[in-house]
């Protein structure tokens, strides 16, 4: 096992072996497997198992169960360090992705999806905790934006390879899944060997933490999870089902999103640092209300593929501002609460995700537009909640209703 280094001493290490270097390496590794799986998913399940809207809703409900159980990370941390758990979870994600095409049936797809989802959600829980522990409050918005751009860059390379080689070399689903998952496994194993264990100055509580003063953060997490599921499950499915997008066409749409994210994500991080969490989250939610209403118009008004594709890109830009939710919690949290609260927040984020996809999959069969109109209403509720965030949140001043501290000047 690698030696342990206090976070303060890690400043003496070269960047490629530093905590930030590891965060960037993990930001590159995870999207390769996850987004390779996502890019092929809708076409794979339709061709391999003849999925319809209800089936895809069931699949995503199963995929979100590990997210709902992310609070289990707290128990694992009793005997495993966060850094180790994050890398082990990456290995599981990559390995499960690599063998996805070996199980072209409903039962097989659901089983392998559950395994890859455990890896993804446990990694994301730990990764969020490590980011907030290893980054200072001043640098967090900027670095989180850069990490988002790094992940988009890694995914861009994967998508370019799929687009360039899918028809040219007649690639199979198995070949692409094996390549994407295998690269993630290799990077995670390298990180286990190459990096020391970084010791943050504030020990993390090894028990579930639910604090009354975090209620607004919990509420925003719940609404974010409910709203995002509609986009993740149905926006891409719409492009395949309604407009007949092939693998290379849906990948082209993802590719455009990635190029935009690479250019915009660092600016989003700076925007959070400059305008604050309340304003940036409010802007995100208003934008999502308009986007989801327009998605409904694609079905209700019969708008074409160009409008749908444009909305898909705008959707991704607005979701990038969700990094403000991380920095909001970093500002109001006790330092020792970060790891357990990350696990609790992930569970809260996935409460709706467990039942919403399958229920909305049934609604989709009756009215796809109604699904997106419902999402617009959720985004509106999120906007109202975001307006309760103070201009300068901090411990003891978590909402505009908090007492005991004077309101900071604008």
N, C-alpha and C positions, 0 to 999 in steps of 0.2 A: 504494500500500500504506500502511496506517495506520502512524503513528509508534510506536516502541518505548518503553515506559515500565517502569523497574524496579519490581518488585512492592512495594518499600517506599514508592516515591513514589505508587503507585496509591491509597494511603490518603487522599490529598488530593482524589481525584476523587469526584463525587457517586455515590451507590449505583448509579444506573442505568447508569453507565459504568465501574463498578469490576469487578474480577475476580469477586467474589461475584455481582454483578449479571449478568455474562455466564453464570456457572454456572447461575443461576436461569432465564435466558432459554433456554438450551439445554435445561434440564430441562423447560421448557414445550414446546419445539419438537419434540423427538424423539418423545414419546408420541403426539402428535396423528397423525402418519403411521403409526407402528408399530402402535398399538392400533386405529386405524381398520382397518388391514389385518387385524389379528388378530380383531377383532370379527366381520368378515364372512367370514373365511377358510373355516371349516368348512362354512357354508351354500353359499358360492360354489363350492368345489371339488366338493361333492356334486351341486349343481344343474348346474354348467357341464361337469364332466368325469366325473361319476359315480364319485367316489373311494370306495374302501373303506378298511378299517383298514391294509392293506398299502400302499396308495397314499399315505395321509397320512403313514405312517412314512417312505416314500421322499422325500416332499416335505420333511419336516423334516430328513432326513439331508442333502439338498442345501442346505437353508437354513443348516445348521451348518458346511458346508465352509469358508466365509470365516472363521468363528470359529476353526477349527482352523489357518487360515493367518494368524491375526492377528499372528504374529511378523513377518510382512512389513512391519508398521508401522515397525519399526526401520530397514529400508532406506529407506523413504519419508522418514523424519525426517532422513536425510542431506542432503536438499535442500528440505525443506518444514518449516516450524515446526509444532509440535503444535497450536497454536490454529487455524492455517489448515487443517490436515488435518481437524480435528474439524468445522469448518464446511463444508468441501467434502464430507465424508462425509454430513453432514446433507442437503445438496442432493441427493446421489445417492439417499439413502433416500427423500426426499420425491418426487423425480421418478419413481423406479421404482414407488412406491406409486400415484402418480397414474394410471399407464397399466396397472395390473394387469388391469383388466377387458377390455382390448383383446386379451388372449390367452387365450380360454376353451378351452384344450386342455391335455392333459398336458404336452406339450413347451413350450408357451407359458408355462404357469404355473410350471414348473420354471425356465425361463430368467429370467423377470422376478423370481422369488423369489431367485435367485442374485444379481442386481444389487442388489436392495433389501437383501439380507443383507450384501453387502460394505459398503454405506453404514452399516448398523446396527452391525456388529461393529467396524469401524474407528472409528466415532464412540465407541462404548462403551469401547474400549481407550484412546483418547486422553482421553476425558472422565474416566475413573477416574484416569489419571495427573495431569491438571490439578487435579482435586479434592484429591489428596493433596499436590501441590506448593503450591497456593494457600491451603490451609486449615492452620491450626496444629493441632498434636496435641490441644490443649485444646479447641478449638472444633469439631473434625472430627465427632465423634459427633452433636452437636446440629445442626450445619448439614446433615450428610448426611441426617438425619431430615427436616429441613425441605425439602430438595431432593426427597426421595421424595414428600413431601406435595404439593409444587408440581407434580410430574409427574402425580400422581393427579388433581389439580385440573384440569389441562389435558385429561386424558383424560375426566374427568367431563363437561366441556362438550361434547366430541365425542360421547360416548355419549348424552347427553341430546338432542342434535340428531338423532342417528340414531333414537332411540326416538320422539321427538315427530313426526318428519317422514317416517319410512320408509313407513308406511301412509297417512298423511294426504296426502302429496304424491305417493305412488306412486314413490318414489325408486328409481333403478336402482343396481346395483353400480358402474357407471362414474361416475355423478354423485358418489357418496359417496367413492370412491377419489380422484377428481380433486380434490375439495374438501380432504380430509385431507392428501393429499400436497402440494397446492399451498400450503397454509398453512405447512407445514414449510419448503418451499423459500423462501417469502417471508421468514420469520423469519431463516433462515440467511443470506440475502443481506443483510438489514438489519444483522445482527450483524457481517458482514464490513466494512461501511461505518462503522458507528457506534462501534465499539470500537477502541482502540489495541491494539498487540501488547504483552502483558504478559511481562516478563522475570523468571523466577524466579531467586533468588540462587544456586542450585546447578545448574551445567550437567549435563545428562543424558547418560549414556553412549550412544553411537550404535552399539552392538554388542550382540549377544545376551548376556544375563547369566543364568548358572545357578550359584547358590551353594549349597553343601552345607547351610549353616545355615538356608536357607529351605525345607528339605525338608518341614516340617509344613505350611507355607502351600501348597506345591505339592500335597501330598496332599489337603488340604481342598478346594482348587480342583477337583481331579479328581473327587472324590466329589460335590461340589456340582453340577458339570456333568452327571454321569451321572444323579443323582437328579432334577435339575430338568427334564431332558428328558422324563421320564415324565409329569410334571405338565403341561408345556407342550404336549406332543403329544397325550396321551390323556385328560386330565381334561375339557377342553372338548369333545373329540370324543365322549366318553361321553354328555355331556348332549344332543348332537344325535342320535347314533345310537340310544341306548337309550331316551331319553325324548322324542325328537321335537321338541326345542326349535327354534322359528323364530328369525329374525334378531332381532326385537324382544325375544324371551324370553331369548336368550343375552346380548343387550346389557343387559337388566335385571339379570342375574346379575353381569355385569362392573360395572354401575353400583353395586350394593351393595358390591362389593369396593372401589370407589374411595372411596365415602363413608367406609367403615371405615378405609381407608388414610389419608385426609386427617385423620381424627381421631386415629388411632393412631400414624402414622409419627413425628411429633415426639416422642411418648412413648417409642417404640422407641429413637430416638437418645439420649434422656436415660438410658434404661435401660442402654445400652451404656456410657455415660460413668460411670454410678454402679456397676453391678455388674461391669463388666469383660467382656472378650471371652469368656473361658472359660465363665462362667456363662450369659451370654446365648446363645451358640452351643449350649451343652449343652441349654438349655431349648428352643431351636428344634428341635433334632434329636429330642428325646424327643417333642415335639408332632407332628413329621412322621411318626415311627414310628406313632403312634396314628392319625393321619389316613389314612395309606396303608393300614394294616390295615383301617380302616373303609371305605375305597374298595373294597377287595376284598370286604368284606361286602355292598356294594351289589349285586354280582353273585352272590356265593356264597350269601348269605342272602336275597337278593331285597328288600333295603331300598328304600324309595321315593325319589321325586324330592326330597322335602323334606330327607331325610338327605344325599343327594348334594350338594344346593345348599349346605347348611350346611357340609359338609366343604370345599367349594370356597372358601368365604369364609375358613374357618380356615386353609386352606392358604396363602392370600395373606398373612395376618397373620404366620404363622411365617416365611415367606420374607423378610419385611421385616427380620428380625433379621440377615440375611446381611450387612448393612452392617458388622457387627462384624468380618467377614473383612478388609474394607478397612482399618479402624483398627488391626487386629492387625499387618498388614503395614507400615503407616505407622510403627508404633512400633519395629519390628525392622530396618527397611531403612536402608541407606546412602542419603543424600539423592539422590545421582546415579544410583541404581539404579531409581528409581520408574518412569520411562518404559519402559525396556527390560523390566523385570520385569512391568509391566502387560501388555505384549505377550506375553511368555512365558506368564504366568499365564492369559491368555485362550486361548492355544493349548492349554495343559494342560486348562483347563476344558472344551474342546470335543473332546478326544480321543475320549471315549466318545460324544459327540454325533454324530460322523460315522457310526458304525456301529450305535449302539444303537437309534435310532428304527426303522430298516428291519427289524432283527432282532426287536424287540419288536412291530412291526406284524404280523409273521408269527405270533408267539406270541399276539397279541391275537385272531387268527382262531380259535385253539384254545381259549384261556382268558383273557378279559380280567382276571379276578380275579388270575391268576398274575402279570400285569404289575405290579399294584399291590403284591402281596406282595413281589415282588422289590425294589420301591422302598423298602418298609419296612425290608428288610434293609440297603439302602444307607444309609438314614438312621441305622440302628443303628451301622454302621461309622463314620459321620461323628461320632457322639456319642463313640465311643471315642477318635477322633483329637482331638476338641475338648478332652477331659480332659487332653491333654498340653500344652495352652497354660498358661504360668505365670499366676498371678493378676495380675502386673504385668509384662508382656513388654516387653523393650527389646533394643537391639542387644547381642549377647553373651549374652542370656538369652531365647532364642527358644522353648525347650521346657523342660519340667520336668527334662529330662536334661542341660540345658546346664551346663557346668562353667566355673569361673573367676569367677563372681559369686555372692555370698551370696543366698539366697532372700529377696526383699523381704517385709516384714511384711504381714499381712492388713489 
